[in-house]
Amino acid sequence: MQVTQAEIVAAIRQADVVDSPEKLRPDLKLTDQGIDSLDMFSVILALQEKYAIEISDDDIDGLHSIDQMTAYINARLN
């Protein structure tokens, strides 16, 4: 199963941290697009719940963009 950027955006939508998650650029840091650190925590929780994975604190530090989240989850699920 390959996770897509659209599925990551859906998780961001579920976390309800930004008005228009579909307008987020996948290559830019989410914090540079108006999502603060507390919102990022909500996004990480949504991803963990959606994909039934545990994301370590060390790994969280490297997940700044939709592209990074997509690659990370795909690596974890395969």
HTML snippet that shows the backbone in 3Dmol.js (N, CA, C, O; Angstrom):
<script src="https://3Dmol.org/build/3Dmol-min.js"></script>
<div id="view" style="width:600px;height:400px;position:relative"></div>
<script>
const pdb = `
ATOM      1  N   MET A   1       0.839  -1.183   0.000  1.00  0.00           N
ATOM      2  CA  MET A   1       0.000   0.000   0.000  1.00  0.00           C
ATOM      3  C   MET A   1       0.881   1.242   0.000  1.00  0.00           C
ATOM      4  O   MET A   1       1.730   1.402   0.877  1.00  0.00           O
ATOM      5  N   GLN A   2       0.690   2.096  -0.949  1.00  0.00           N
ATOM      6  CA  GLN A   2       1.423   3.350  -1.031  1.00  0.00           C
ATOM      7  C   GLN A   2       0.533   4.490  -0.537  1.00  0.00           C
ATOM      8  O   GLN A   2      -0.583   4.678  -1.020  1.00  0.00           O
ATOM      9  N   VAL A   3       1.039   5.230   0.416  1.00  0.00           N
ATOM     10  CA  VAL A   3       0.347   6.404   0.926  1.00  0.00           C
ATOM     11  C   VAL A   3       0.621   7.556  -0.041  1.00  0.00           C
ATOM     12  O   VAL A   3       1.749   7.732  -0.500  1.00  0.00           O
ATOM     13  N   THR A   4      -0.406   8.330  -0.345  1.00  0.00           N
ATOM     14  CA  THR A   4      -0.262   9.457  -1.265  1.00  0.00           C
ATOM     15  C   THR A   4      -0.263  10.776  -0.494  1.00  0.00           C
ATOM     16  O   THR A   4      -0.650  10.834   0.673  1.00  0.00           O
ATOM     17  N   GLN A   5       0.173  11.815  -1.168  1.00  0.00           N
ATOM     18  CA  GLN A   5       0.125  13.147  -0.578  1.00  0.00           C
ATOM     19  C   GLN A   5      -1.315  13.521  -0.232  1.00  0.00           C
ATOM     20  O   GLN A   5      -1.561  14.166   0.787  1.00  0.00           O
ATOM     21  N   ALA A   6      -2.258  13.122  -1.069  1.00  0.00           N
ATOM     22  CA  ALA A   6      -3.672  13.429  -0.818  1.00  0.00           C
ATOM     23  C   ALA A   6      -4.147  12.807   0.496  1.00  0.00           C
ATOM     24  O   ALA A   6      -4.959  13.397   1.209  1.00  0.00           O
ATOM     25  N   GLU A   7      -3.643  11.622   0.811  1.00  0.00           N
ATOM     26  CA  GLU A   7      -4.022  10.982   2.071  1.00  0.00           C
ATOM     27  C   GLU A   7      -3.419  11.716   3.272  1.00  0.00           C
ATOM     28  O   GLU A   7      -4.039  11.788   4.333  1.00  0.00           O
ATOM     29  N   ILE A   8      -2.229  12.254   3.107  1.00  0.00           N
ATOM     30  CA  ILE A   8      -1.618  13.054   4.170  1.00  0.00           C
ATOM     31  C   ILE A   8      -2.418  14.342   4.347  1.00  0.00           C
ATOM     32  O   ILE A   8      -2.667  14.766   5.475  1.00  0.00           O
ATOM     33  N   VAL A   9      -2.815  14.952   3.261  1.00  0.00           N
ATOM     34  CA  VAL A   9      -3.637  16.164   3.328  1.00  0.00           C
ATOM     35  C   VAL A   9      -4.967  15.854   4.018  1.00  0.00           C
ATOM     36  O   VAL A   9      -5.471  16.674   4.785  1.00  0.00           O
ATOM     37  N   ALA A  10      -5.532  14.687   3.754  1.00  0.00           N
ATOM     38  CA  ALA A  10      -6.775  14.284   4.415  1.00  0.00           C
ATOM     39  C   ALA A  10      -6.572  14.162   5.923  1.00  0.00           C
ATOM     40  O   ALA A  10      -7.458  14.524   6.697  1.00  0.00           O
ATOM     41  N   ALA A  11      -5.421  13.658   6.343  1.00  0.00           N
ATOM     42  CA  ALA A  11      -5.116  13.564   7.776  1.00  0.00           C
ATOM     43  C   ALA A  11      -4.959  14.958   8.380  1.00  0.00           C
ATOM     44  O   ALA A  11      -5.377  15.198   9.513  1.00  0.00           O
ATOM     45  N   ILE A  12      -4.362  15.870   7.628  1.00  0.00           N
ATOM     46  CA  ILE A  12      -4.233  17.259   8.090  1.00  0.00           C
ATOM     47  C   ILE A  12      -5.624  17.887   8.208  1.00  0.00           C
ATOM     48  O   ILE A  12      -5.901  18.621   9.156  1.00  0.00           O
ATOM     49  N   ARG A  13      -6.485  17.596   7.251  1.00  0.00           N
ATOM     50  CA  ARG A  13      -7.865  18.084   7.310  1.00  0.00           C
ATOM     51  C   ARG A  13      -8.560  17.543   8.556  1.00  0.00           C
ATOM     52  O   ARG A  13      -9.266  18.278   9.246  1.00  0.00           O
ATOM     53  N   GLN A  14      -8.359  16.255   8.844  1.00  0.00           N
ATOM     54  CA  GLN A  14      -8.949  15.617  10.023  1.00  0.00           C
ATOM     55  C   GLN A  14      -8.448  16.283  11.312  1.00  0.00           C
ATOM     56  O   GLN A  14      -9.208  16.433  12.268  1.00  0.00           O
ATOM     57  N   ALA A  15      -7.188  16.676  11.337  1.00  0.00           N
ATOM     58  CA  ALA A  15      -6.616  17.337  12.514  1.00  0.00           C
ATOM     59  C   ALA A  15      -7.176  18.749  12.690  1.00  0.00           C
ATOM     60  O   ALA A  15      -7.059  19.337  13.765  1.00  0.00           O
ATOM     61  N   ASP A  16      -7.781  19.289  11.635  1.00  0.00           N
ATOM     62  CA  ASP A  16      -8.449  20.599  11.673  1.00  0.00           C
ATOM     63  C   ASP A  16      -7.518  21.709  12.164  1.00  0.00           C
ATOM     64  O   ASP A  16      -7.831  22.436  13.107  1.00  0.00           O
ATOM     65  N   VAL A  17      -6.365  21.819  11.499  1.00  0.00           N
ATOM     66  CA  VAL A  17      -5.367  22.797  11.919  1.00  0.00           C
ATOM     67  C   VAL A  17      -5.175  23.948  10.930  1.00  0.00           C
ATOM     68  O   VAL A  17      -4.460  24.909  11.214  1.00  0.00           O
ATOM     69  N   VAL A  18      -5.814  23.840   9.779  1.00  0.00           N
ATOM     70  CA  VAL A  18      -5.682  24.883   8.758  1.00  0.00           C
ATOM     71  C   VAL A  18      -6.982  24.928   7.954  1.00  0.00           C
ATOM     72  O   VAL A  18      -7.641  23.906   7.765  1.00  0.00           O
ATOM     73  N   ASP A  19      -7.338  26.115   7.488  1.00  0.00           N
ATOM     74  CA  ASP A  19      -8.602  26.293   6.784  1.00  0.00           C
ATOM     75  C   ASP A  19      -8.677  25.544   5.457  1.00  0.00           C
ATOM     76  O   ASP A  19      -9.698  24.928   5.150  1.00  0.00           O
ATOM     77  N   SER A  20      -7.622  25.591   4.684  1.00  0.00           N
ATOM     78  CA  SER A  20      -7.622  24.969   3.353  1.00  0.00           C
ATOM     79  C   SER A  20      -6.409  24.066   3.185  1.00  0.00           C
ATOM     80  O   SER A  20      -5.436  24.461   2.544  1.00  0.00           O
ATOM     81  N   PRO A  21      -6.447  22.857   3.749  1.00  0.00           N
ATOM     82  CA  PRO A  21      -5.271  21.991   3.652  1.00  0.00           C
ATOM     83  C   PRO A  21      -4.896  21.630   2.219  1.00  0.00           C
ATOM     84  O   PRO A  21      -3.734  21.335   1.940  1.00  0.00           O
ATOM     85  N   GLU A  22      -5.870  21.650   1.306  1.00  0.00           N
ATOM     86  CA  GLU A  22      -5.561  21.320  -0.092  1.00  0.00           C
ATOM     87  C   GLU A  22      -4.688  22.386  -0.753  1.00  0.00           C
ATOM     88  O   GLU A  22      -4.126  22.135  -1.819  1.00  0.00           O
ATOM     89  N   LYS A  23      -4.561  23.557  -0.153  1.00  0.00           N
ATOM     90  CA  LYS A  23      -3.713  24.618  -0.694  1.00  0.00           C
ATOM     91  C   LYS A  23      -2.273  24.531  -0.187  1.00  0.00           C
ATOM     92  O   LYS A  23      -1.411  25.285  -0.640  1.00  0.00           O
ATOM     93  N   LEU A  24      -2.009  23.620   0.743  1.00  0.00           N
ATOM     94  CA  LEU A  24      -0.646  23.475   1.268  1.00  0.00           C
ATOM     95  C   LEU A  24       0.288  22.948   0.191  1.00  0.00           C
ATOM     96  O   LEU A  24      -0.075  22.058  -0.578  1.00  0.00           O
ATOM     97  N   ARG A  25       1.481  23.499   0.141  1.00  0.00           N
ATOM     98  CA  ARG A  25       2.493  23.003  -0.804  1.00  0.00           C
ATOM     99  C   ARG A  25       3.205  21.828  -0.170  1.00  0.00           C
ATOM    100  O   ARG A  25       3.669  21.938   0.964  1.00  0.00           O
ATOM    101  N   PRO A  26       3.306  20.707  -0.866  1.00  0.00           N
ATOM    102  CA  PRO A  26       3.884  19.497  -0.274  1.00  0.00           C
ATOM    103  C   PRO A  26       5.370  19.584   0.020  1.00  0.00           C
ATOM    104  O   PRO A  26       5.878  18.830   0.850  1.00  0.00           O
ATOM    105  N   ASP A  27       6.078  20.492  -0.647  1.00  0.00           N
ATOM    106  CA  ASP A  27       7.525  20.570  -0.484  1.00  0.00           C
ATOM    107  C   ASP A  27       7.976  21.583   0.560  1.00  0.00           C
ATOM    108  O   ASP A  27       9.155  21.621   0.912  1.00  0.00           O
ATOM    109  N   LEU A  28       7.058  22.404   1.059  1.00  0.00           N
ATOM    110  CA  LEU A  28       7.419  23.423   2.044  1.00  0.00           C
ATOM    111  C   LEU A  28       7.106  22.954   3.462  1.00  0.00           C
ATOM    112  O   LEU A  28       6.196  22.154   3.678  1.00  0.00           O
ATOM    113  N   LYS A  29       7.868  23.459   4.414  1.00  0.00           N
ATOM    114  CA  LYS A  29       7.603  23.155   5.813  1.00  0.00           C
ATOM    115  C   LYS A  29       6.187  23.612   6.167  1.00  0.00           C
ATOM    116  O   LYS A  29       5.764  24.705   5.789  1.00  0.00           O
ATOM    117  N   LEU A  30       5.474  22.778   6.885  1.00  0.00           N
ATOM    118  CA  LEU A  30       4.122  23.130   7.288  1.00  0.00           C
ATOM    119  C   LEU A  30       4.133  24.336   8.222  1.00  0.00           C
ATOM    120  O   LEU A  30       3.205  25.144   8.201  1.00  0.00           O
ATOM    121  N   THR A  31       5.178  24.464   9.042  1.00  0.00           N
ATOM    122  CA  THR A  31       5.263  25.613   9.936  1.00  0.00           C
ATOM    123  C   THR A  31       5.442  26.923   9.165  1.00  0.00           C
ATOM    124  O   THR A  31       5.087  27.990   9.664  1.00  0.00           O
ATOM    125  N   ASP A  32       5.988  26.844   7.959  1.00  0.00           N
ATOM    126  CA  ASP A  32       6.119  28.028   7.111  1.00  0.00           C
ATOM    127  C   ASP A  32       4.810  28.350   6.392  1.00  0.00           C
ATOM    128  O   ASP A  32       4.695  29.375   5.720  1.00  0.00           O
ATOM    129  N   GLN A  33       3.828  27.465   6.542  1.00  0.00           N
ATOM    130  CA  GLN A  33       2.540  27.640   5.869  1.00  0.00           C
ATOM    131  C   GLN A  33       1.402  27.873   6.871  1.00  0.00           C
ATOM    132  O   GLN A  33       0.228  27.701   6.545  1.00  0.00           O
ATOM    133  N   GLY A  34       1.770  28.266   8.088  1.00  0.00           N
ATOM    134  CA  GLY A  34       0.764  28.654   9.061  1.00  0.00           C
ATOM    135  C   GLY A  34       0.359  27.595  10.071  1.00  0.00           C
ATOM    136  O   GLY A  34      -0.565  27.816  10.853  1.00  0.00           O
ATOM    137  N   ILE A  35       1.026  26.451  10.072  1.00  0.00           N
ATOM    138  CA  ILE A  35       0.719  25.401  11.043  1.00  0.00           C
ATOM    139  C   ILE A  35       1.769  25.479  12.152  1.00  0.00           C
ATOM    140  O   ILE A  35       2.952  25.236  11.913  1.00  0.00           O
ATOM    141  N   ASP A  36       1.331  25.818  13.365  1.00  0.00           N
ATOM    142  CA  ASP A  36       2.296  25.975  14.463  1.00  0.00           C
ATOM    143  C   ASP A  36       2.657  24.626  15.080  1.00  0.00           C
ATOM    144  O   ASP A  36       2.149  23.586  14.662  1.00  0.00           O
ATOM    145  N   SER A  37       3.541  24.656  16.081  1.00  0.00           N
ATOM    146  CA  SER A  37       4.058  23.413  16.658  1.00  0.00           C
ATOM    147  C   SER A  37       2.966  22.604  17.352  1.00  0.00           C
ATOM    148  O   SER A  37       3.004  21.374  17.303  1.00  0.00           O
ATOM    149  N   LEU A  38       2.009  23.241  17.986  1.00  0.00           N
ATOM    150  CA  LEU A  38       0.910  22.516  18.606  1.00  0.00           C
ATOM    151  C   LEU A  38       0.037  21.854  17.543  1.00  0.00           C
ATOM    152  O   LEU A  38      -0.419  20.724  17.717  1.00  0.00           O
ATOM    153  N   ASP A  39      -0.188  22.561  16.452  1.00  0.00           N
ATOM    154  CA  ASP A  39      -0.943  21.981  15.329  1.00  0.00           C
ATOM    155  C   ASP A  39      -0.194  20.801  14.720  1.00  0.00           C
ATOM    156  O   ASP A  39      -0.810  19.812  14.323  1.00  0.00           O
ATOM    157  N   MET A  40       1.128  20.900  14.645  1.00  0.00           N
ATOM    158  CA  MET A  40       1.926  19.795  14.116  1.00  0.00           C
ATOM    159  C   MET A  40       1.740  18.552  14.979  1.00  0.00           C
ATOM    160  O   MET A  40       1.681  17.436  14.463  1.00  0.00           O
ATOM    161  N   PHE A  41       1.648  18.745  16.282  1.00  0.00           N
ATOM    162  CA  PHE A  41       1.402  17.626  17.193  1.00  0.00           C
ATOM    163  C   PHE A  41       0.076  16.956  16.845  1.00  0.00           C
ATOM    164  O   PHE A  41      -0.018  15.729  16.839  1.00  0.00           O
ATOM    165  N   SER A  42      -0.938  17.752  16.557  1.00  0.00           N
ATOM    166  CA  SER A  42      -2.248  17.211  16.168  1.00  0.00           C
ATOM    167  C   SER A  42      -2.164  16.434  14.856  1.00  0.00           C
ATOM    168  O   SER A  42      -2.801  15.392  14.702  1.00  0.00           O
ATOM    169  N   VAL A  43      -1.380  16.943  13.920  1.00  0.00           N
ATOM    170  CA  VAL A  43      -1.191  16.256  12.639  1.00  0.00           C
ATOM    171  C   VAL A  43      -0.501  14.911  12.864  1.00  0.00           C
ATOM    172  O   VAL A  43      -0.922  13.899  12.304  1.00  0.00           O
ATOM    173  N   ILE A  44       0.547  14.893  13.673  1.00  0.00           N
ATOM    174  CA  ILE A  44       1.272  13.649  13.956  1.00  0.00           C
ATOM    175  C   ILE A  44       0.335  12.637  14.620  1.00  0.00           C
ATOM    176  O   ILE A  44       0.345  11.458  14.266  1.00  0.00           O
ATOM    177  N   LEU A  45      -0.464  13.090  15.570  1.00  0.00           N
ATOM    178  CA  LEU A  45      -1.429  12.189  16.214  1.00  0.00           C
ATOM    179  C   LEU A  45      -2.419  11.619  15.200  1.00  0.00           C
ATOM    180  O   LEU A  45      -2.745  10.433  15.245  1.00  0.00           O
ATOM    181  N   ALA A  46      -2.894  12.458  14.293  1.00  0.00           N
ATOM    182  CA  ALA A  46      -3.825  11.997  13.262  1.00  0.00           C
ATOM    183  C   ALA A  46      -3.175  10.945  12.364  1.00  0.00           C
ATOM    184  O   ALA A  46      -3.812   9.957  11.999  1.00  0.00           O
ATOM    185  N   LEU A  47      -1.911  11.156  12.012  1.00  0.00           N
ATOM    186  CA  LEU A  47      -1.196  10.187  11.178  1.00  0.00           C
ATOM    187  C   LEU A  47      -0.986   8.869  11.920  1.00  0.00           C
ATOM    188  O   LEU A  47      -1.166   7.795  11.347  1.00  0.00           O
ATOM    189  N   GLN A  48      -0.608   8.952  13.189  1.00  0.00           N
ATOM    190  CA  GLN A  48      -0.415   7.733  13.974  1.00  0.00           C
ATOM    191  C   GLN A  48      -1.708   6.934  14.066  1.00  0.00           C
ATOM    192  O   GLN A  48      -1.703   5.709  13.944  1.00  0.00           O
ATOM    193  N   GLU A  49      -2.804   7.631  14.280  1.00  0.00           N
ATOM    194  CA  GLU A  49      -4.097   6.958  14.389  1.00  0.00           C
ATOM    195  C   GLU A  49      -4.524   6.362  13.048  1.00  0.00           C
ATOM    196  O   GLU A  49      -4.970   5.217  12.984  1.00  0.00           O
ATOM    197  N   LYS A  50      -4.384   7.137  11.995  1.00  0.00           N
ATOM    198  CA  LYS A  50      -4.825   6.693  10.672  1.00  0.00           C
ATOM    199  C   LYS A  50      -4.062   5.465  10.185  1.00  0.00           C
ATOM    200  O   LYS A  50      -4.649   4.565   9.584  1.00  0.00           O
ATOM    201  N   TYR A  51      -2.750   5.428  10.444  1.00  0.00           N
ATOM    202  CA  TYR A  51      -1.915   4.355   9.916  1.00  0.00           C
ATOM    203  C   TYR A  51      -1.485   3.342  10.975  1.00  0.00           C
ATOM    204  O   TYR A  51      -0.703   2.437  10.684  1.00  0.00           O
ATOM    205  N   ALA A  52      -1.990   3.489  12.196  1.00  0.00           N
ATOM    206  CA  ALA A  52      -1.699   2.551  13.297  1.00  0.00           C
ATOM    207  C   ALA A  52      -0.194   2.334  13.456  1.00  0.00           C
ATOM    208  O   ALA A  52       0.288   1.205  13.537  1.00  0.00           O
ATOM    209  N   ILE A  53       0.529   3.457  13.499  1.00  0.00           N
ATOM    210  CA  ILE A  53       1.968   3.415  13.708  1.00  0.00           C
ATOM    211  C   ILE A  53       2.329   4.322  14.866  1.00  0.00           C
ATOM    212  O   ILE A  53       1.571   5.220  15.232  1.00  0.00           O
ATOM    213  N   GLU A  54       3.482   4.080  15.431  1.00  0.00           N
ATOM    214  CA  GLU A  54       4.043   4.941  16.472  1.00  0.00           C
ATOM    215  C   GLU A  54       5.186   5.723  15.842  1.00  0.00           C
ATOM    216  O   GLU A  54       6.111   5.135  15.281  1.00  0.00           O
ATOM    217  N   ILE A  55       5.125   7.040  15.931  1.00  0.00           N
ATOM    218  CA  ILE A  55       6.185   7.881  15.387  1.00  0.00           C
ATOM    219  C   ILE A  55       7.001   8.401  16.572  1.00  0.00           C
ATOM    220  O   ILE A  55       6.489   9.127  17.424  1.00  0.00           O
ATOM    221  N   SER A  56       8.266   8.020  16.608  1.00  0.00           N
ATOM    222  CA  SER A  56       9.121   8.415  17.728  1.00  0.00           C
ATOM    223  C   SER A  56       9.404   9.917  17.698  1.00  0.00           C
ATOM    224  O   SER A  56       9.303  10.567  16.657  1.00  0.00           O
ATOM    225  N   ASP A  57       9.759  10.446  18.861  1.00  0.00           N
ATOM    226  CA  ASP A  57      10.090  11.870  18.948  1.00  0.00           C
ATOM    227  C   ASP A  57      11.242  12.233  18.019  1.00  0.00           C
ATOM    228  O   ASP A  57      11.241  13.302  17.409  1.00  0.00           O
ATOM    229  N   ASP A  58      12.225  11.343  17.913  1.00  0.00           N
ATOM    230  CA  ASP A  58      13.352  11.604  17.020  1.00  0.00           C
ATOM    231  C   ASP A  58      12.894  11.707  15.573  1.00  0.00           C
ATOM    232  O   ASP A  58      13.379  12.554  14.824  1.00  0.00           O
ATOM    233  N   ASP A  59      11.955  10.841  15.176  1.00  0.00           N
ATOM    234  CA  ASP A  59      11.443  10.868  13.809  1.00  0.00           C
ATOM    235  C   ASP A  59      10.573  12.098  13.563  1.00  0.00           C
ATOM    236  O   ASP A  59      10.596  12.669  12.473  1.00  0.00           O
ATOM    237  N   ILE A  60       9.813  12.501  14.566  1.00  0.00           N
ATOM    238  CA  ILE A  60       8.947  13.681  14.428  1.00  0.00           C
ATOM    239  C   ILE A  60       9.772  14.902  14.052  1.00  0.00           C
ATOM    240  O   ILE A  60       9.326  15.736  13.264  1.00  0.00           O
ATOM    241  N   ASP A  61      10.970  15.009  14.610  1.00  0.00           N
ATOM    242  CA  ASP A  61      11.838  16.157  14.336  1.00  0.00           C
ATOM    243  C   ASP A  61      12.204  16.283  12.857  1.00  0.00           C
ATOM    244  O   ASP A  61      12.599  17.361  12.412  1.00  0.00           O
ATOM    245  N   GLY A  62      12.079  15.200  12.095  1.00  0.00           N
ATOM    246  CA  GLY A  62      12.411  15.235  10.673  1.00  0.00           C
ATOM    247  C   GLY A  62      11.209  15.313   9.756  1.00  0.00           C
ATOM    248  O   GLY A  62      11.356  15.264   8.535  1.00  0.00           O
ATOM    249  N   LEU A  63      10.020  15.433  10.328  1.00  0.00           N
ATOM    250  CA  LEU A  63       8.795  15.465   9.516  1.00  0.00           C
ATOM    251  C   LEU A  63       8.238  16.883   9.487  1.00  0.00           C
ATOM    252  O   LEU A  63       7.455  17.280  10.349  1.00  0.00           O
ATOM    253  N   HIS A  64       8.663  17.634   8.475  1.00  0.00           N
ATOM    254  CA  HIS A  64       8.279  19.037   8.397  1.00  0.00           C
ATOM    255  C   HIS A  64       7.328  19.340   7.241  1.00  0.00           C
ATOM    256  O   HIS A  64       6.625  20.350   7.262  1.00  0.00           O
ATOM    257  N   SER A  65       7.305  18.476   6.245  1.00  0.00           N
ATOM    258  CA  SER A  65       6.494  18.756   5.049  1.00  0.00           C
ATOM    259  C   SER A  65       5.634  17.548   4.698  1.00  0.00           C
ATOM    260  O   SER A  65       5.841  16.446   5.206  1.00  0.00           O
ATOM    261  N   ILE A  66       4.687  17.775   3.837  1.00  0.00           N
ATOM    262  CA  ILE A  66       3.830  16.689   3.354  1.00  0.00           C
ATOM    263  C   ILE A  66       4.687  15.650   2.625  1.00  0.00           C
ATOM    264  O   ILE A  66       4.468  14.448   2.782  1.00  0.00           O
ATOM    265  N   ASP A  67       5.651  16.101   1.836  1.00  0.00           N
ATOM    266  CA  ASP A  67       6.545  15.168   1.128  1.00  0.00           C
ATOM    267  C   ASP A  67       7.285  14.269   2.114  1.00  0.00           C
ATOM    268  O   ASP A  67       7.364  13.057   1.912  1.00  0.00           O
ATOM    269  N   GLN A  68       7.829  14.859   3.180  1.00  0.00           N
ATOM    270  CA  GLN A  68       8.571  14.079   4.173  1.00  0.00           C
ATOM    271  C   GLN A  68       7.655  13.090   4.893  1.00  0.00           C
ATOM    272  O   GLN A  68       8.043  11.948   5.142  1.00  0.00           O
ATOM    273  N   MET A  69       6.453  13.525   5.224  1.00  0.00           N
ATOM    274  CA  MET A  69       5.501  12.643   5.905  1.00  0.00           C
ATOM    275  C   MET A  69       5.099  11.481   5.011  1.00  0.00           C
ATOM    276  O   MET A  69       4.993  10.344   5.471  1.00  0.00           O
ATOM    277  N   THR A  70       4.877  11.763   3.744  1.00  0.00           N
ATOM    278  CA  THR A  70       4.498  10.717   2.788  1.00  0.00           C
ATOM    279  C   THR A  70       5.611   9.677   2.672  1.00  0.00           C
ATOM    280  O   THR A  70       5.349   8.477   2.754  1.00  0.00           O
ATOM    281  N   ALA A  71       6.831  10.124   2.485  1.00  0.00           N
ATOM    282  CA  ALA A  71       7.966   9.211   2.351  1.00  0.00           C
ATOM    283  C   ALA A  71       8.171   8.397   3.629  1.00  0.00           C
ATOM    284  O   ALA A  71       8.420   7.193   3.569  1.00  0.00           O
ATOM    285  N   TYR A  72       8.066   9.053   4.776  1.00  0.00           N
ATOM    286  CA  TYR A  72       8.267   8.367   6.056  1.00  0.00           C
ATOM    287  C   TYR A  72       7.235   7.273   6.261  1.00  0.00           C
ATOM    288  O   TYR A  72       7.585   6.147   6.615  1.00  0.00           O
ATOM    289  N   ILE A  73       5.983   7.590   6.045  1.00  0.00           N
ATOM    290  CA  ILE A  73       4.921   6.596   6.283  1.00  0.00           C
ATOM    291  C   ILE A  73       5.032   5.461   5.273  1.00  0.00           C
ATOM    292  O   ILE A  73       4.838   4.301   5.635  1.00  0.00           O
ATOM    293  N   ASN A  74       5.334   5.765   4.035  1.00  0.00           N
ATOM    294  CA  ASN A  74       5.526   4.701   3.051  1.00  0.00           C
ATOM    295  C   ASN A  74       6.672   3.772   3.456  1.00  0.00           C
ATOM    296  O   ASN A  74       6.562   2.556   3.298  1.00  0.00           O
ATOM    297  N   ALA A  75       7.755   4.321   3.968  1.00  0.00           N
ATOM    298  CA  ALA A  75       8.880   3.506   4.412  1.00  0.00           C
ATOM    299  C   ALA A  75       8.487   2.636   5.603  1.00  0.00           C
ATOM    300  O   ALA A  75       8.924   1.489   5.705  1.00  0.00           O
ATOM    301  N   ARG A  76       7.676   3.166   6.490  1.00  0.00           N
ATOM    302  CA  ARG A  76       7.254   2.419   7.676  1.00  0.00           C
ATOM    303  C   ARG A  76       6.265   1.318   7.335  1.00  0.00           C
ATOM    304  O   ARG A  76       6.264   0.273   7.985  1.00  0.00           O
ATOM    305  N   LEU A  77       5.421   1.530   6.328  1.00  0.00           N
ATOM    306  CA  LEU A  77       4.383   0.553   6.005  1.00  0.00           C
ATOM    307  C   LEU A  77       4.868  -0.539   5.058  1.00  0.00           C
ATOM    308  O   LEU A  77       4.202  -1.563   4.903  1.00  0.00           O
ATOM    309  N   ASN A  78       6.017  -0.332   4.424  1.00  0.00           N
ATOM    310  CA  ASN A  78       6.528  -1.330   3.473  1.00  0.00           C
ATOM    311  C   ASN A  78       7.645  -2.153   4.037  1.00  0.00           C
ATOM    312  O   ASN A  78       8.172  -3.029   3.352  1.00  0.00           O
TER     313      ASN A  78
END
`;
const viewer = $3Dmol.createViewer("view");
viewer.addModel(pdb, "pdb");
viewer.setStyle({}, {cartoon: {color: "spectrum"}});
viewer.zoomTo();
viewer.render();
</script>
